Every structure is written in structure tokens, then in C-alpha cells.
């Protein structure tokens, strides 16, 4: 019962100026207004909007040619909608307005909230009983997603006031609106890195990546290609090797830092050079480990990130020349690199 009482009290206090205007009418005379309604596609048409107001009031308040006018507008404000109700008095002057920012892309829901607000305002301005208060309670109990504004102030004698004065009070905040989680941010980019213990020297890699990020975590997919490196003996016989990898990383983020669990899989290509029977075998390659990165913005969408990785080589390999081993892969490998990415909110 406490929420109903608080809503009633709020309505009485905030709407008293409009109730004062209603005293000029007879108690039984319903208020009639001329409606000007505009809405973008996918929103209810004027007939459906009027039907909601009529259902709330129990009569049709809309008349052509009456002096008091109400302007109802619903516009697209990607990725959602925004509504606005403006009152004009009998002299055609501005008498108050209210905006309705939507928290979703559900225009019918926004239109219903605006229609309820308009019906409530007409009911309070007419002063024909208490159904408006019960309607407020129904909306509170049903979890309406829109805040309901109070009645517009008395008609100003001059031009519309400043933006600070134009804001009308909110009727009730008994039922706070549920909020949606933040939308994910997509990003794509390129990077360069150097791998150690992959060969006897550092191996340069190039990579492309894409990720999807939320405020506290992200998921990345990438492809990496290493440049060929060559090992030679004194007789100029040797071999070259090259790595081709796909990677997936799940990261926890605390801006600007991120820490990731990382797995890479692919193949290594080894080719003999200056040997009697050269071969080009392929072998599987699997690595797993951790990554630490820090990202810095270069603008609204572009960013640069430095990172370091420590990996365990799950599948090791050995290279033989003339039946003698000349290279055995390490158990561990490390990389350092830099990325440049572009975000798409």
C-alpha cells in the first residue's frame, strides 16, 4: 500500500498548477484537445494511439477545431526511439512539454507510455475523479519502462522559457526502469610480433584479428603467419621453416589492461635446402598460454595495443638432415608485438 500512497501524494503536489486551471471549467465538462501526431515507421499510427488514450479515459477527448492542442512526436534516435509531448494553450502559446527517451527499440511500448501520460494529464486537467491515480498504480505494479511526467505548468505570458524552465517534473519514481546491458563493441585490426625459441633466431609474424568486447571481457579470433627462416650447416645444406596459426583468446579487461587465456593451432612447414633428397613435410603445431596487453586510444575508434605472450608448445618437432638431428623445438615460446585496431560501436 505504501507505493500507491506515495504516487498519489506526488501527483497531488506536482500537478496542483494544472488543477488550478481546471477550476475554470465545470466539474462535469470533459477536456477536449486537438491532437497532432507524427511518428516514424514501425510505430503505432494515430488511430491506435488515440484508442489507448480513449481506453484510459473512458471517452474520446480529441476534437478538431478546439483551441487547446497537443503535439505528439516519435522520432528515431538510433538504436532506439525518442518521444515528445508538447501542449499549446487556447492562445496557441507553448504551455509545457516533455521528452520520453526510450531504452529499447520497442516503439509500441514507448507509444503506450506516452498515451498513458497524455490520458493522465487530460484527466488531471479536467478534474473528474481518481481513476488517473489508480492508473498510475497499475503502471507501477506492471513495471512500466517509462517515467510519467506531471502536468504542464500554467501558460507563460511571454515566449517559451529557457531549457532549465522547460523541464517538467517527473510524477513518480516508485518503479525505476530496468536498464539493458551495454551492447558489445566489435573491432578488427592488424598486428606484427616477434616469436622467440621458434627458431635459432627471432621469427617475425604478421597477423589479422577480430574481436567482440564487453566492459569486462572480450573474445578474439586471429590468424598469424610467420616469415620463413633458414638454418644452414657449414656445407650450406640446411632447412627453412614457416608457421601458419589460428588463435582464440578469452580476455578479462580492466581498461586499459587485459589478461587473456590463449590457444593457437596450425601447422609448421619445413623444407630442406641443398640436400640430395629435399622434402617439404608438414607437421601439426599446438600452443597454449597467457597474454598480457595494454591498449591506448588514438581517437574515437582507432586504438593501439602492445602485448606479450608466454606459451607452452604442446606438439614439439625435430628436424633431421642426412639422418642427423639439426634442430629440436623448445618446450616454451614467447612473443611480443603491437596491434592497431578499429572499433565499430
N, C-alpha and C positions, 0 to 999 in steps of 0.2 A: 504493500500500500504506500510505502514511502516514496517510490519513484513517481507514482501518479500525483501525489501531493506536491512534489517539487515541480513537476511540469505545470500544474495548474497555477502555482504561485508565480512561476516565471512568466506565464502567459499574461497574468493579470498585471504584473509590474511593467513588463516591456511593451505591452500593447495599449496602455492607457491613453496615449495621444490619439490613436485612431478611434477608440471607443468614445472619446470626446466628440469627434467629428460625427459619429453615428447618431449622437443625440439630436442632431438637427433633423433626422428622418423620423418618421413614425415607427414605433416598435414593431409593427407588423409589416412594414414596407421592405421587401427584399431588395438588396442592392443589385443593380444591373450594370454591366460593363460591356464595352465594345472590345473584342479580342482581335489582336493582330498577331498571328502565329506564323513563324518561319522555322523550318528545321531541315537539316541535311538528309540525304537518303539514308535508309536503314533505321530512321527514327519514326515514331508514330505520326500519322497525319493528323490534321486539325480535328477531324471528326472523332478520332479515338481519344485525343487529348480532352476535348470537351466532354466526352462521355465519362471520363474519370472524374472530372470536376462535378458534373451533374450527379453522379452516383454518390459523391461525398456530401453534397448539399441537399439532395432530395428535390431540387428544382433546377431549371435552366437559367443561369444568371446572365447569359450572353444575349445582347440585343444590338442591332445595328442602329446607328444614329444617336445613341445616348452619349452624353458629354464625357463621362469618365471612361478612360481607355487603359487597357493593359497590353503591353508588348511582350510577347514570349518568343525567345530566340534560342535555338540549339545549334551550336557550331561545332565543327570538327577541330579538335586540338590534339593531333596525333601524339600518342597512340590511343587517346580516349576522346571524350566529348566535354563541352562546357556549355552550361545553360545560363540564361539571364532572364529575369522578370523585371520590367520597368512599368511604373504607374504614372499616368498622366491625369491631372485633375480636370474639373469641368472647364477651366480656362485654357487647357492644353499645356499647362506647365508641368515640368518634372515634379513628381511627388515622392519619389523613392525608387530604389532598385536593389537587386540582389543577384549575385552570381552563384552558380552551382557547379563547382569543379567536380567532374566525375573521376572515380578511382578505377574505373574499368572501361571496357569498350562496349558496355551494355547500354545502348541508348534508350530502349524502352524502360529500363529501371530508372534512369535519370528523369525521363519524361513523367513517370508516375510520381516521383518525389516532388517534381515541380508542380504537377497538377494538384497534389495534396496540399502543398504550400499555398497555392492560389486559392483553393477552396477554403482553407483555414482563414486566410486573410479576408476573403469576402464575408465569411461567417462572422468573424470578429468585428468587421466594419459595420455589418448590419445589426449585430447585437441581438440575435434571435435564439439565444439559448446556449446550452452547454455541449452539444454534440461535438463541437470542434475540439474540446478538451479531451473527450473520450477518444476521438480520432487520434489525437497526439499520443495517448496512452497505448492505443492499438499499434501505432507505428513503433513506439519504443519497445513494446513487447515482441514485435515481429522482427526486430533487428534491422530497421531501415538503414540504408547506407548513406543517406544524405542528411545533412544538418538542415533544420527547418528554420527559416528566418522569421522575425517578428514583423508586425505590420509596418508599412512605410510611415515616415513622420508626416507632420502637417505640411501642407503645401507652402513652399517658400514664396515670399513676396517678390523676390528677385530671381536672377538666374540661378541654375543649379549650383550648390556649394562645391567646395573643394573635395578631393578624393577622400580626405580624412572624415569629412562630414557625411559623405555619401554612403559609407558602410553602415548597413542596418544591423541591429543587434541580432544575435542568434537566439532563437526561442528556447532551446534546450540542448544540453549536452549530457543528458542522462545516459544515453546509449551511444558510446563512442563508436565511430565507424571502424569496421575491420580494415586492416591495411594489407595489401598484397606484397609479397616478397619482391625484392628487386629483380629486374629482368637480367638475364645473363648478357655478357658482353663478348662478342666474337672478335678474334684477331688473327691476322695472317702475317707472315714475315719471312725473312731470310737471315741466315747467320753463317759465321765462319768459326772454326775451332781447330785446335791442335790436339792430337792424341799422342800420349806417351806410352812406351812399352808395347805398342802395337808392332813396331819395327825397331831396328837398332837406332833410328833417328826419329825425331818428332814427325808425325804424319799430319798434313793439313787436310781438313774436311770442309765441305760445303753442305749446307742443309737448308731445307724449306720446312715451314711448320704452320700449323693452325691450332688455335686453342679456343676454348669456351670457358669463361671465368665468371664466378660469383664473388661477392665481397670477401669470402673467407677461404675459397678453394677454387681450383681450376683443373681442367683436363687438357692435355696436349698430345697431338699426334704429329710425327715428323718423319722425314726421310733424309738420310745422310749418305754421302758418297765421299770416300777418301781418294786422294790423288795417288797414283801408282808410285811405289818406292822400290828401289832396286838394291839388292845386296850382291857383291861380287867377291870372288876369290882372286888371288894373285894372277892366276892364269886367265882372268877375265870371264871365266864361267860364273854364272850367278843365276839369280831369280828375281822376279818382280812380284809384288803382291798388292792387292787393292781390295778394299772393303765396301760392301753395299749393305746398308742397315735401314730398318724401320724401327721407330721407337714410340713408346707410350709412357706418359708421365702423369701421375696424380699428385697435385701440389696443394699444400696448405699455404695461405697467404696472410701476411701482416705487413701491409704496404709500408715501405717499398720492397720488403724482403719476401722470399718464398722458399720453401723447402719441399723437395719432391722425392717420391719413390719412382724409380726409373727402370725400365726394361727395354733392351734392344735385341733385335733378332735379324738375321740376314745371312749373308754368305761372304766368304773370302775367296778371291781368285788368285792362284799362284801359277806363274808361267816361268819355265826355265829359259835361260838365255846362254848362247854359246856352249851348248852341251850337245852330245851326239844324238840323243833322243829327247828333244824338248817335249814337255807336256803342259797342259793347261787345266789342271784339276780344280774343281770347286769343292769347298768344304763348308759345312754349317758353322754359324757363329752366333753365340748367345751370350749376352752380358746383362748384368743387373746390379743396381746400386743406388746411390743417393746423389741428388743435385742441390746446390745452394745457389740462389740467384738474387740479384738486386736490379730493379727496374727504375728508370728515371724518365719522366715525360719530356718530350721535345716540342710539344704543342698539345692541342686539344685531343688529337687522336694518335699521333706518332709517338713512339717511345723507343728507348734503347735499353738493353739489359745485358749485364755481364754475369757469367755463370761459371761454376766449377763443378766437375763430376768426379766421383770416385766409384769405380765399377769392378766387379768380380767377373772374370772371364770363365764362364761355365764350360764352354767347349774349347779345349786347347788344341793346338796343332803343331806339327813338326815338319820341317822341310828337309828333304834329303837330295843331295847331288852326288851322282855316281855311288849310290848306296851309302853315303856318309851323311849324317845329320849336320846341317849347317845353320839351322835356326829352330829354336823351340820357343813357342809363345809364353809370355809371362802369365802368372795367375791373376795379376791385377793390372788395370789400366786407369789412367787419369786423363781428363780433358779439361781445357779451359777455352772459353770462347766468348763471343759477343753476338747479340741478335739485334735486329731492327724490325719493329713490328708496327702495324697499323690496326687500330681498333675500329670496330663498326658497332656503335651502340644501337 
